[in-house]
Amino acid sequence: MKRIIGVCGAPVTTHNSGFVGLYGVESGFQNRGIGQKLFTLCLQHINDRNCGLHAVPEKLSMYERKAGFGVREGVSMVVCNNLPQNWQNLSKTINDNTRVEELNKENKHLLAKIIEYDSKVHKEKREKLLTSSLTKPDYTTFVAIDDMSGHLVGFGCIRLHNGGKGMIGPLYADNDTIAEVLVYNLINSCIAAQTKGLLFMTISSSSGGLKIAQKLQITERDRCELSIGYVKFSDKSGHLKSEPYVDD
Ligand SMILES: CC(C)(COP(=O)(O)OP(=O)(O)OC[C@H]1O[C@@H](n2cnc3c(N)ncnc32)[C@H](O)[C@@H]1OP(=O)(O)O)[C@@H](O)C(=O)NCCC(=O)NCCS
């Protein structure tokens, strides 16, 4: 019977960049060149696109020295995890022309608008991912709509996290006020977030995200340095051919 003894995956993801992951060889079969072979096949699939990976610390130098990956520094994922305080004090209204409403999962038209809005952030349509996630029973989504134009100006989701807390994400908005109003509605709709806690992740370069966390007094529990988000340079001079990998 055939048995899998090693695996490596390399999908082409956002911004037409690749991401290598799920890299492992069963312990009894390591150090025989199997891993290297799988990894090389994956890089061939990625071709000359930029490529990211998250390395376990002990493999950092291997990727750097032997596979031509470089560290992307300066951006961290900030993980806040606590009972949100005074969430009722967050802004509740945007302006006279902008309303916030909950997504009815049957509303295909509104879902299409969310996919369209999201694609402006991600530079590609994440249709499958959003359709399958946002229509799941444990997802609650709110959208902000400009009534004058009918355009979406933001959307956000909350769902239950493994620990039974509320977890916000994705959350995108045209400005900080819209984001804040969305967060108010998301917490308001989620008893678990109010009583058990809220998991809220933002990146260190997002002043709006950090401001919301500060207002909710949800303390930073963890800061994951994205310096382990490696980028493979596409030419020897170190210049990136396309946009760099961003973990979002
Ligand atoms: C990492 C792992 C997949 C390597 O698999 P493997 O089959 O043992 O590796 P190989 O036998 O192909 O390695 C042969 C050589 O290629 C190197 N190599 C292996 N994978 C490589 C890669 N992705 N890039 C560059 N070099 C690599 C090794 O350092 C080794 O060099 P050496 O002969 O100078 O020591 C394996 O050790 C493993 O499963 N480790 C546990 C899980 C893990 O850490 N995964 C990586 C998470 S980031």
PDBQT file of the ligand as one rigid body, heavy atoms in Angstrom, charges set to zero:
ROOT
HETATM    1  C1  LIG A 301      12.631  20.329   6.903  1.00  0.00    +0.000 C 
HETATM    2  C2  LIG A 301      12.420  18.942   6.361  1.00  0.00    +0.000 C 
HETATM    3  C3  LIG A 301      11.108  18.884   5.600  1.00  0.00    +0.000 C 
HETATM    4  C4  LIG A 301      13.585  18.606   5.412  1.00  0.00    +0.000 C 
HETATM    5  O1  LIG A 301      13.310  17.357   4.814  1.00  0.00    +0.000 OA
HETATM    6  P1  LIG A 301      14.469  16.274   4.562  1.00  0.00    +0.000 P 
HETATM    7  O2  LIG A 301      13.949  15.274   3.621  1.00  0.00    +0.000 OA
HETATM    8  O3  LIG A 301      14.977  15.783   5.846  1.00  0.00    +0.000 OA
HETATM    9  O4  LIG A 301      15.575  17.215   3.910  1.00  0.00    +0.000 OA
HETATM   10  P2  LIG A 301      16.648  16.736   2.816  1.00  0.00    +0.000 P 
HETATM   11  O5  LIG A 301      17.137  15.383   3.160  1.00  0.00    +0.000 OA
HETATM   12  O6  LIG A 301      16.072  16.929   1.475  1.00  0.00    +0.000 OA
HETATM   13  O7  LIG A 301      17.795  17.793   3.037  1.00  0.00    +0.000 OA
HETATM   14  C5  LIG A 301      18.929  17.668   2.204  1.00  0.00    +0.000 C 
HETATM   15  C6  LIG A 301      19.710  18.963   2.281  1.00  0.00    +0.000 C 
HETATM   16  O8  LIG A 301      18.935  19.989   1.715  1.00  0.00    +0.000 OA
HETATM   17  C7  LIG A 301      18.738  21.030   2.620  1.00  0.00    +0.000 C 
HETATM   18  N1  LIG A 301      17.346  21.469   2.487  1.00  0.00    +0.000 N 
HETATM   19  C8  LIG A 301      16.253  20.777   2.801  1.00  0.00    +0.000 A 
HETATM   20  N2  LIG A 301      15.179  21.505   2.543  1.00  0.00    +0.000 NA
HETATM   21  C9  LIG A 301      15.615  22.674   2.038  1.00  0.00    +0.000 A 
HETATM   22  C10 LIG A 301      14.974  23.840   1.612  1.00  0.00    +0.000 A 
HETATM   23  N3  LIG A 301      13.656  23.963   1.655  1.00  0.00    +0.000 N 
HETATM   24  N4  LIG A 301      15.705  24.868   1.152  1.00  0.00    +0.000 NA
HETATM   25  C11 LIG A 301      17.044  24.772   1.138  1.00  0.00    +0.000 A 
HETATM   26  N5  LIG A 301      17.715  23.685   1.548  1.00  0.00    +0.000 NA
HETATM   27  C12 LIG A 301      16.995  22.661   1.991  1.00  0.00    +0.000 A 
HETATM   28  C13 LIG A 301      19.014  20.443   3.994  1.00  0.00    +0.000 C 
HETATM   29  O9  LIG A 301      19.494  21.458   4.873  1.00  0.00    +0.000 OA
HETATM   30  C14 LIG A 301      20.054  19.406   3.686  1.00  0.00    +0.000 C 
HETATM   31  O10 LIG A 301      21.307  20.029   3.612  1.00  0.00    +0.000 OA
HETATM   32  P3  LIG A 301      22.628  19.269   4.181  1.00  0.00    +0.000 P 
HETATM   33  O11 LIG A 301      22.742  18.016   3.382  1.00  0.00    +0.000 OA
HETATM   34  O12 LIG A 301      23.706  20.259   3.920  1.00  0.00    +0.000 OA
HETATM   35  O13 LIG A 301      22.344  19.026   5.631  1.00  0.00    +0.000 OA
HETATM   36  C15 LIG A 301      12.432  17.887   7.498  1.00  0.00    +0.000 C 
HETATM   37  O14 LIG A 301      13.609  18.019   8.249  1.00  0.00    +0.000 OA
HETATM   38  C16 LIG A 301      11.228  17.979   8.428  1.00  0.00    +0.000 C 
HETATM   39  O15 LIG A 301      10.169  17.428   8.166  1.00  0.00    +0.000 OA
HETATM   40  N6  LIG A 301      11.420  18.681   9.561  1.00  0.00    +0.000 N 
HETATM   41  C17 LIG A 301      10.319  18.842  10.525  1.00  0.00    +0.000 C 
HETATM   42  C18 LIG A 301       9.255  19.791  10.014  1.00  0.00    +0.000 C 
HETATM   43  C19 LIG A 301       9.823  21.170   9.702  1.00  0.00    +0.000 C 
HETATM   44  O16 LIG A 301      10.626  21.732  10.433  1.00  0.00    +0.000 OA
HETATM   45  N7  LIG A 301       9.383  21.712   8.562  1.00  0.00    +0.000 N 
HETATM   46  C20 LIG A 301       9.789  23.018   8.108  1.00  0.00    +0.000 C 
HETATM   47  C21 LIG A 301       8.962  24.053   8.742  1.00  0.00    +0.000 C 
HETATM   48  S1  LIG A 301       9.489  25.651   8.323  1.00  0.00    +0.000 SA
ENDROOT
TORSDOF 0
